[in-house]
Structure formats: C-alpha cells, structure tokens
Amino acid sequence: MNPTSEERLTDLVSSTIKALVEDEESVQVETIVETMHTNIKVTVAPKDFGKVIGRGGINVEALRVVLVAVGNKLKLPYCSLYIEDPDPSRARQNQGSSPRQRFSELNDERRRSRDRRDRY
C-alpha cells in the first residue's frame, strides 16, 4: 500500500523536526486536510521549541520552503506549517504591532513633525 501525499508530507516534517530536537517522543505532527489546503500542526516540548524555530526563525522558514516545494511536487495546492508554542504566555508577550505597522506609525509621526515645522 502506497502512502498518500499527506502522509508523505507528515512523515517528512516529523522526521525533520525529530532530527532537530532532544526529546523525540514529545514531537506530535497533526495534518488537517481541507479543500485546496493542507495544514500541518507541530507540537514539541517547551525546551525544544527554540531549536525548532531557530535563531531569527531560520529553521522554521527553511522547513516551510521545503514543505511548499514537496507539496507542489505531490500536487498539494497549498501547504502551511504551524509550530504550536508550548508556553501560552509567550504569545501574549509577542502580540503588538507588526514591523510594517511600526514603520507606518514612525512615518506618520515624521510627517506630522515636518508639517508642524512648516507651519511656522
């Protein structure tokens, strides 16, 4: 029996994540297949979360690139990867404006400051 495309994708993500972490038994990979979309949700031990993400998100971004490339080969139209944060308090700390919003706010402030100077 040949594995389905989703099973092959799940095995790829699972084996890659297990190669990165210390506690391999804690790795859980769940695949949610929807029409035209495949979501892969990964749960790891709290101590291994940073290793999966990598400095600046480099590990998870590389894994997403591979996931999309393999998904395209397997004729899966859209694949996404979600690494569940084992520490829910960290998610609240990271909430806030995105870099694009901060940049826009900074430009707005500069524009207001320039307009005030030009009035006098």
Short mmCIF file of the C-alpha atoms (twelve columns), coordinates in Angstrom:
data_MODEL
# 
_entry.id   MODEL 
# 
loop_
_atom_site.group_PDB 
_atom_site.id 
_atom_site.type_symbol 
_atom_site.label_atom_id 
_atom_site.label_alt_id 
_atom_site.label_comp_id 
_atom_site.label_asym_id 
_atom_site.label_seq_id 
_atom_site.Cartn_x 
_atom_site.Cartn_y 
_atom_site.Cartn_z 
_atom_site.pdbx_PDB_model_num 
ATOM 1   C CA . MET A 1   0.000   0.000  0.000  1 
ATOM 2   C CA . ASN A 2   1.426   3.379  -1.005 1 
ATOM 3   C CA . PRO A 3   1.208   6.268  1.457  1 
ATOM 4   C CA . THR A 4   -0.933  9.233  0.455  1 
ATOM 5   C CA . SER A 5   0.578   12.613 -0.324 1 
ATOM 6   C CA . GLU A 6   -0.493  13.969 3.058  1 
ATOM 7   C CA . GLU A 7   1.113   11.024 4.881  1 
ATOM 8   C CA . ARG A 8   4.363   11.535 2.982  1 
ATOM 9   C CA . LEU A 9   4.360   15.230 3.871  1 
ATOM 10  C CA . THR A 10  3.645   14.449 7.522  1 
ATOM 11  C CA . ASP A 11  6.486   11.903 7.621  1 
ATOM 12  C CA . LEU A 12  8.876   14.440 6.107  1 
ATOM 13  C CA . VAL A 13  8.008   17.116 8.670  1 
ATOM 14  C CA . SER A 14  8.072   14.622 11.543 1 
ATOM 15  C CA . SER A 15  11.487  13.206 10.678 1 
ATOM 16  C CA . THR A 16  12.971  16.668 10.123 1 
ATOM 17  C CA . ILE A 17  11.656  18.028 13.432 1 
ATOM 18  C CA . LYS A 18  12.805  14.917 15.303 1 
ATOM 19  C CA . ALA A 19  16.312  15.440 13.928 1 
ATOM 20  C CA . LEU A 20  16.365  18.942 15.456 1 
ATOM 21  C CA . VAL A 21  15.051  18.226 18.969 1 
ATOM 22  C CA . GLU A 22  16.388  16.379 22.007 1 
ATOM 23  C CA . ASP A 23  13.079  14.881 23.169 1 
ATOM 24  C CA . GLU A 24  11.876  12.998 20.075 1 
ATOM 25  C CA . GLU A 25  8.952   11.345 21.877 1 
ATOM 26  C CA . SER A 26  7.313   14.705 22.552 1 
ATOM 27  C CA . VAL A 27  7.061   15.581 18.843 1 
ATOM 28  C CA . GLN A 28  3.477   15.403 17.594 1 
ATOM 29  C CA . VAL A 29  2.581   16.160 13.997 1 
ATOM 30  C CA . GLU A 30  -1.052  16.564 13.023 1 
ATOM 31  C CA . THR A 31  -2.217  17.016 9.444  1 
ATOM 32  C CA . ILE A 32  -5.504  18.773 8.746  1 
ATOM 33  C CA . VAL A 33  -6.637  18.397 5.153  1 
ATOM 34  C CA . GLU A 34  -9.191  20.824 3.812  1 
ATOM 35  C CA . THR A 35  -10.340 21.536 0.302  1 
ATOM 36  C CA . MET A 36  -7.377  23.077 -1.526 1 
ATOM 37  C CA . HIS A 37  -5.384  23.476 1.712  1 
ATOM 38  C CA . THR A 38  -3.213  21.273 3.923  1 
ATOM 39  C CA . ASN A 39  -2.310  22.464 7.429  1 
ATOM 40  C CA . ILE A 40  0.442   20.751 9.394  1 
ATOM 41  C CA . LYS A 41  0.472   21.458 13.125 1 
ATOM 42  C CA . VAL A 42  3.579   20.519 15.135 1 
ATOM 43  C CA . THR A 43  3.810   20.313 18.924 1 
ATOM 44  C CA . VAL A 44  7.171   19.927 20.689 1 
ATOM 45  C CA . ALA A 45  8.479   20.013 24.256 1 
ATOM 46  C CA . PRO A 46  8.943   23.519 25.702 1 
ATOM 47  C CA . LYS A 47  12.723  23.108 25.903 1 
ATOM 48  C CA . ASP A 48  12.907  22.207 22.191 1 
ATOM 49  C CA . PHE A 49  10.672  24.982 20.876 1 
ATOM 50  C CA . GLY A 50  13.563  27.377 20.277 1 
ATOM 51  C CA . LYS A 51  15.548  24.737 18.413 1 
ATOM 52  C CA . VAL A 52  12.691  24.132 16.007 1 
ATOM 53  C CA . ILE A 53  12.206  27.849 15.363 1 
ATOM 54  C CA . GLY A 54  15.925  28.649 15.151 1 
ATOM 55  C CA . ARG A 55  17.651  31.978 15.567 1 
ATOM 56  C CA . GLY A 56  15.571  34.583 13.798 1 
ATOM 57  C CA . GLY A 57  13.173  31.866 12.614 1 
ATOM 58  C CA . ILE A 58  15.675  30.447 10.135 1 
ATOM 59  C CA . ASN A 59  14.899  26.766 10.841 1 
ATOM 60  C CA . VAL A 60  11.131  27.070 10.565 1 
ATOM 61  C CA . GLU A 61  11.387  29.218 7.433  1 
ATOM 62  C CA . ALA A 62  13.668  26.651 5.766  1 
ATOM 63  C CA . LEU A 63  11.245  23.891 6.709  1 
ATOM 64  C CA . ARG A 64  8.359   25.882 5.220  1 
ATOM 65  C CA . VAL A 65  10.266  26.323 1.950  1 
ATOM 66  C CA . VAL A 66  10.893  22.577 1.740  1 
ATOM 67  C CA . LEU A 67  7.269   21.899 2.670  1 
ATOM 68  C CA . VAL A 68  5.968   24.087 -0.147 1 
ATOM 69  C CA . ALA A 69  8.394   22.558 -2.670 1 
ATOM 70  C CA . VAL A 70  7.444   18.993 -1.745 1 
ATOM 71  C CA . GLY A 71  3.763   19.948 -1.603 1 
ATOM 72  C CA . ASN A 72  3.985   21.272 -5.144 1 
ATOM 73  C CA . LYS A 73  5.632   18.052 -6.303 1 
ATOM 74  C CA . LEU A 74  2.922   15.976 -4.628 1 
ATOM 75  C CA . LYS A 75  0.196   18.144 -6.226 1 
ATOM 76  C CA . LEU A 76  -0.969  19.620 -2.934 1 
ATOM 77  C CA . PRO A 77  -2.078  23.152 -3.846 1 
ATOM 78  C CA . TYR A 78  -1.339  24.962 -0.601 1 
ATOM 79  C CA . CYS A 79  0.545   23.713 2.466  1 
ATOM 80  C CA . SER A 80  1.131   25.601 5.686  1 
ATOM 81  C CA . LEU A 81  3.133   24.763 8.791  1 
ATOM 82  C CA . TYR A 82  2.189   25.860 12.302 1 
ATOM 83  C CA . ILE A 83  4.515   25.260 15.268 1 
ATOM 84  C CA . GLU A 84  2.420   25.395 18.423 1 
ATOM 85  C CA . ASP A 85  4.048   27.376 21.212 1 
ATOM 86  C CA . PRO A 86  4.065   25.259 24.401 1 
ATOM 87  C CA . ASP A 87  4.225   28.424 26.532 1 
ATOM 88  C CA . PRO A 88  0.980   30.386 26.006 1 
ATOM 89  C CA . SER A 89  2.275   33.378 27.994 1 
ATOM 90  C CA . ARG A 90  4.940   33.986 25.341 1 
ATOM 91  C CA . ALA A 91  2.253   34.512 22.692 1 
ATOM 92  C CA . ARG A 92  0.800   37.379 24.700 1 
ATOM 93  C CA . GLN A 93  4.232   38.984 25.070 1 
ATOM 94  C CA . ASN A 94  4.806   38.936 21.330 1 
ATOM 95  C CA . GLN A 95  1.456   40.481 20.495 1 
ATOM 96  C CA . GLY A 96  1.644   44.014 19.320 1 
ATOM 97  C CA . SER A 97  2.137   45.892 16.170 1 
ATOM 98  C CA . SER A 98  3.901   44.255 13.283 1 
ATOM 99  C CA . PRO A 99  7.118   45.749 11.854 1 
ATOM 100 C CA . ARG A 100 5.123   47.141 8.942  1 
ATOM 101 C CA . GLN A 101 2.689   48.867 11.338 1 
ATOM 102 C CA . ARG A 102 5.579   50.288 13.408 1 
ATOM 103 C CA . PHE A 103 7.242   51.589 10.233 1 
ATOM 104 C CA . SER A 104 3.981   53.188 9.138  1 
ATOM 105 C CA . GLU A 105 3.491   54.768 12.573 1 
ATOM 106 C CA . LEU A 106 7.048   56.121 12.502 1 
ATOM 107 C CA . ASN A 107 6.496   57.666 9.072  1 
ATOM 108 C CA . ASP A 108 3.215   59.191 10.230 1 
ATOM 109 C CA . GLU A 109 4.978   60.738 13.225 1 
ATOM 110 C CA . ARG A 110 7.735   62.158 10.999 1 
ATOM 111 C CA . ARG A 111 5.148   63.592 8.625  1 
ATOM 112 C CA . ARG A 112 3.267   65.285 11.492 1 
ATOM 113 C CA . SER A 113 6.513   66.674 12.872 1 
ATOM 114 C CA . ARG A 114 7.506   68.048 9.459  1 
ATOM 115 C CA . ASP A 115 4.058   69.605 8.982  1 
ATOM 116 C CA . ARG A 116 4.340   71.371 12.345 1 
ATOM 117 C CA . ARG A 117 7.742   72.806 11.417 1 
ATOM 118 C CA . ASP A 118 6.469   74.013 8.042  1 
ATOM 119 C CA . ARG A 119 3.634   75.980 9.654  1 
ATOM 120 C CA . TYR A 120 5.971   78.387 11.427 1 
# 
